[in-house]
Amino acid sequence: MLKTLRILAASFRLAWQELRNNKLRTFLSLFGVTIGIFCIIGVLTTVDSLERNIKDEINSLGSNTIYIDKWDYSQGGTGDYPWWKYVKRPDPKFNEIRLIRANTDAIAHIAFNVQESRQNVIFGKDMIENVSIYGVTEEFDAIQPFEIQYGRYLTLSDMERGSADCVFGYENAVKLFGSAERALGKTVTLKNKRMNVVGVIKKQGKSLMISGWNFDDCIILPYRFFRTIYEERYAGPVIMVQGKPNIPTDAFKDELRGTLRAIHRLSPGVEDDFALNAVSDFSEAVSGLFSSIKLGGWLIGLLSLVVGAFGIANIMFVTVRERTPVIGLKKAIGAKRRTILSEFLLESSFICIIGGAVGLVLVFLMAQVLSGPLNFKVHISYNILGLAVSICIAIGLLAGIIPATIAARMDPVVAIRSK
């Protein structure tokens, strides 16, 4: 053990001396490793963070949740399935909620949701535009949990009576009232209907890619009150169904499909006139997409690492040639082949680790840039850091194995005589 530590210390000392004495040569050789590690770890970190952020946004649509709609979200009404078949399908109806709940055992929560976008909301002489209005039923907040920062959320009584109460998104409250807390108790007008602001949702932040719920710029109303404003002239009603814990999505889908086919009185052999859009399906599709992107990142980084490996090998060949008399002297006084081999392999790995460390510093700087001004959450996992160290050691060993073998096999007499 003590001997191994001495070999390690000697190798690190020689590698550091090589760096100090041949700065330019070492820098040029390390540059390939640095860029390679930066490319691989940078791409993997960025892609992993992007995937995680998108999955977080997808999961914000509701965990173990299925959206019952006439549109299939995976196709968007395009592709091989003719769009006109989607248009001809019936919209989900509010009165179907009771029937679905009564005939489906796996349901934990169910809610009906309708939306209208690009609406104008007035307060006195002020007005905000392009507001999203959500009309929801009782269990919407159980499926889509969010935090109320000021005031309260809509109560069960508000929902059942269709009270003229509403909950504002944070950004809408700031735009219309100057500050979010000032919104409470105010009366605003939407399409000549007056409603009272009872709560403000805590600021959520902008969505990265998924155009799901925009709680910052919305106003939430009881569905029954929403219906008095828009009557039946609204588009895109959706039934949101959340399964009980530990219920597999496929099993939940099958049970819902049987229930809906019975409600819609569809005969065997007749295709569904509805779509079951599971949130988990979106996550799986994202994972498949990012697997291909990660493969591209690996190919780009490996190309740089190959160049870096040749640079390290070049350093080691030159180093072996410069130290040939020293190697001969060591072997003459009893140094074994494996000792010489270990010294050069450790030195090669140490040089690669230095190059990789510089690459990791660049990755951390990139993470700071993305996390700060660009407001993109970057997650550098311990697995990725461990991968970086492993790659550096592997490249060092591969690049140094031939020069180290040459050094280990030298004849001590010939080596001492060389200059």
N, C-alpha and C positions, 0 to 999 in steps of 0.2 A: 504493500500500500504506500509506504513512504517512498519507495523507488518510483512508483507511478506518479506520485505528486511531484517529485523532482523532475521527471521527464516533462510533465505538464508545464511546470514553471519555466524550465529551460526553453521549451518550445514557444511559449508565449513571449519570453524575453527576446528570443531570436526573431520572432515575427514582428515584434514592436520595433526592434532595431532595424529590420528590413524596411519597415514603413518610414522610419525617420531618415534613413540614409538614402532611400530611393523614392522620394515623395512623388515625383511626376510619373515614374514608371508604375508605381503601385496604384496611384490614383487612376491612371488610364485603365489598368487591369481591373480595378475594383468597380469602375464605372458601369461595366456590363452587369455585374452582380447587383449593384445598387438599383439600376433601372429595371432589371428582371424582377427583383423582389418588390419594387414599387409597383410594377405593372400587375404582378400576380396578386399581391396582398391588397393593393389599391383597388383593383377591379373586383376581387372577391368581397372586400369590405363594402364597396359601394353597392354592388349587386345584392349582397346579403342584406344591407341596410334598406335598400329600395324594396326588396322583396318583403322584408319584415314590416316596413311602413305601410306598404300596400295591403298586406294581410291584416294589419291592425285596422286599416280603414274598412276592409271587407268584413272583419269580425264586428266592427261597430254597427254593421247592418243588423246584428243580432246573432248571438251564438245559438247553434242548433235550431236555426230559424228557416222556415220555408215561406216564400212569397207566392201566394196564389194569384195568378194574373192570367189574362188571355194571351199575353206575349211571352215567348220563350226568350229569356235574357241572354242565353248563350248564342242565339242566332239573330236576335234583334229584328226579327221579321224579314230577314234577307237570306241570301244563300239558296240552298236547294229547296227550302220550304217556301212556297209562294206566300208573299206578304198578304195577299187578299184573303187567305184562309184565316190568318190571325184577325184581320179586321172583322170578318163575319162572326167570330166567336162572341159569345155573350160576355159582358163585363161582370166581374164579381159583384155580388149584391150584399147590402147590409144585413138583410134578414137571413142570409145563409150562415152567418156567424153562429146563431143559436143551433142550427141543424148540424153544423160541423162539430161543434163542441159536444153535442148530445150523442153523436155517433162515432167519436174518435177518442179512444181511451188514453192515447199517448200525449195529449195536449196539456201543456202547462199554462200557456197564455195564448190568447187570440185577440186580435184587434183589427179594426177596419180603418183604412186610411185613404183620404182623397186629398188632392193637391191642386192648387192654382198658382201659377207663377206670374211674374211681371205685373204685380198688383201695386196700386198706389194707396198709401195710408196717410191720413191727414190728421194733424193736431194743430188746431187754431189756424194760423197762417202758414204753418210749416207743413211740408209734405216729403215723404220718402218714396222712391220709386223702385221698381223691380224687386218687390218683396215676395217671398214664397209663403203661401198660406197653407198650413196643414190642418185638415179637419180630421180628428182622431177620436177613437172610442176609449173606453175605460182602461184597458190594459196596455195601451201603447207605451207608456213609460216603463212598464215591466220588461217589455221586449227591447226597447231602445232606452236604456238607462242614461240619464244625464243629470247634472247637478243644477239645482236652482240656487243662484247666488243671492238674489234679493226677492223678498216676498214668498209666494207659495206656488205650487203647481195646481192644476185644475183638480177639483175634488170629484168624488163619485156623484155627489149631488149636482155639481155643475154639468157633468156629462149627461146624467139622466134627464135633467130639466132643459138642457140646451141653453144654459145661462150665457148672457152676453159678456163673458169674461174671456180673457186671452192671456197668453204668456209670450213675452217678447224675446227674440234672440238678442244677444249682447250688442252686436254691432248696430242693429236696428234701433235699439234703445239709445245708444250713444248718438247716432245720427239725428234722431228726432227730438231728443230731450237734452242733449248736451252731455249727459252722464247717465250711466245705467240705473243708479239708485233713484234718480229723479223720475223714473218712469212709473213707479208704483202709484196707483190711485188715479192715474190720468185717464181721461176718456178720449179715445181716438175714433176716427170714422173710416170705414171701409165700405165702399159702394153704398153710401148713404145710410149705412148701419153703424150705430154707435156701440162701442164696446169698451169695457173697463180693463185696464192693465193690472193684473194681480201678481205677476211674477216676472223675473228676468232670468234667463238661462245663463249659467257661467260660460265665459268665453271658451270656445272649442278650438279655434285656430283653423287655418285653411286646409282643405283637403289636397292631397298630393296628386292623385290621379282619378280616384273613384268618385264619380258624381252621385253620391248617395245623399245622406241627410245633411242639409246645410243649416245647422241649428243656430249659427251666428246671425244669419240673415233671414230668419223665418219668423212667423207668428203662428202659434198653435191655438186652435179653437176647438171647443167641443163639436163633434160631428153634427149633432142636431142643430146647433147654431149655424155652423158652416152651411148646412142645407137650406136654411132660411135666406141666406145671402145669395147663394148661387142656384137655388132650387135644384133642379136635376141637370143643369147645364154645366157639368164639370167632366173632366177627362181623367182617365187613368186610375180608377179605384182599384185598391189592392187589399187583399186579406193577408195579414201577417200571422203566422202560426208558429209558436215556439214549442218544441218538444220537451218532454220531461227529461231530467238528467239521466244519462247513461242509455238513452234510447238511440240505437243506430239510425243514421239518416236514411238509409235505404229502407229499413223497416218502417220508419215514420212516413216516408213517401208512399210506400205501398198501402198503408192504412188510410192515408189521406186520399189517395187515388180511388180506392174502393168507396169511400164515403162520398166523394164528389161525383163519381159516376152514378151513384144511387140518387143523389140529390138532383142531378141533371137528367135523370131517367135515360141513361145511355144503354143501349142494348149491347150484348156481347158481340165483339167484332167491329163495333163502331169506334172510331178513333176518339181520343179525348178532345173535348172542346175547351180545355183549360191547360195551363202550364204550371208545374210545380218547380219553382226556382230555389234551390237550396243554396244557402250561403257557403256551405262547405265545398260545393262544386266549384265555386269561383276560386277558392283558395288552392284547390288541387290544380286548376288550370294555370294559375299563377306560378305554382311550383314547377310545372312542366316547362313553361316559357323560360323561366330563369335558369333552368338547368342548361339549356342551350347557350344562354348568354355567358354563364360561368365557364362553359367549355371554350368559348371564344377567348375569354380572359386568360385561361390557362395556356392556350396556344400562343397568344401574344407574349405572355410572360416567359414561357419556356424558350421561345426564340431568343429573347434577350439573355436568358440564363445560359444558353449554349455559348453565346458570344462571350459572356463573362467567364464561363468555365475554361474556355481556351485562353483567356487572359491570365487567369490564375495558374493554369498549367505552364504558360510561358514564364511567369514569375518563378515558379518552382524549378523549371529546367535551368534558368539562369542562376538561381540560388544554389542548386546542386553543383553547378560548374564552378561558382565562386568559392564554395566551401569544400571543394574536393580534398585539399590537403588536410583540413580539419577533420573531415570524415575518415580519411586514412589514419590519422593520429588516434582518433577514438577507437577505431577497430583494432589498431595495434596494441592498445592498452587494455583490450578485452571487451569492448562494446559489441553486443550481439546484433545480428541482422534485424531482429524485431524491434530493438531499441532505436536503431537508425530509422527504420521504417516508420515507427510510431512518432518520432520527433518531426519528420517532414509531413506526415499526414495531419498531425495536430496543428502544425504551423499553417498548412494550407487551409484547414477548417477554420482556424482563428481569423485568417485574412478574409475568408468568405463571410464569417459572422460579422466582422467590422463593416463590410460592404452591405450586408443585410440590415445591420443596425441603422446605417445611414438611410437605407430605403424605408425602414419603418418610421424613422423620424419624419421623412417626407410624407408618409401616409398619415401620421398624426397631424401634421400641418394641414394636409388636405381635409382631414376630418374637422379641424377647427374652422376652416373656411366654409365648408358646407353646412356645418351646424350653426354658424354665426349668421353672417349676412344673408345666406341663401335659405335659412330656416329649414334645413334638411337634417333630420336626426340620423347621425352616423353611429353605428354600433360596431366596435372592434372587439370581437369575441376572443376569449382565451384560446379557443380552438384554432383561430386564424393566426394568432401570435405563435402558438406552438408549431403550426405548419410552417411559418416563416423560419423559425430556428431549425426545424428538421430539414428544410430545403437547403439552407445555408450549409449545414454540416454535410449533407449528402453531396452537394456540389463540390465542397472542399475535398471530400474524400475521393470523389471521382476524378477531379482535376489533378490531385496530387499523387494518385496511386502509381502512375508510371514513373514520374521523377523520383518518388520515394523508393520504388523498387530498384531503380538504377543505382541510387545512392547506397542501398542496403547490400547490393551485390558487388560493390567495388572491391578490387583487390587492394588491401591496405598499403602494400609496398608501392604499387603503381600510383595510388592516390597521393601518397606523401611526396613522391617525386614530381608530381604535376605542379604547374604554376598557374 
